[in-house]
Amino acid sequence: MQKNFTNNDDFDKYVREQDKWILDNGWSNPELSIYMYRLEKSTEYNAGKLVEYILMSRYANLTNRIDVFHKKGKQNREIWSGFVDSPDEYQVMMSAVNKFIEERKRI
């Protein structure tokens, strides 16, 4: 078992290095301790506009509550939600995200 994330920067660095999550300040709201990340490998553009992507919201003040959504146009679909305090818990989350990505490729 790996140690827990020690702070927001520790989490940010880990998810960026592991899976290329991009902290997106355009959607983040630090006043509410909500941080939004976009998964680079799942992002699709059309004419320079985001059309499909996976978004992760992290609620830092709520014991690192995480919600992961697939967004396409105006449609939102929850992929996973739970608490991520350690790299091991992050990997559990990512197994659900990766399974969703693989299923989408088959469509």
Secondary structure, 3 states (H helix, E strand, C coil): CCCCCCCHHHHHHHHHHHHCEEECCCCCEHHHCEEEEEEHHHCEEECCEEEEEEEEEEECCCCCEEEEEEEECCEEEEEEEEECCCHHHHHHHHHHHHHHHHHHHCC
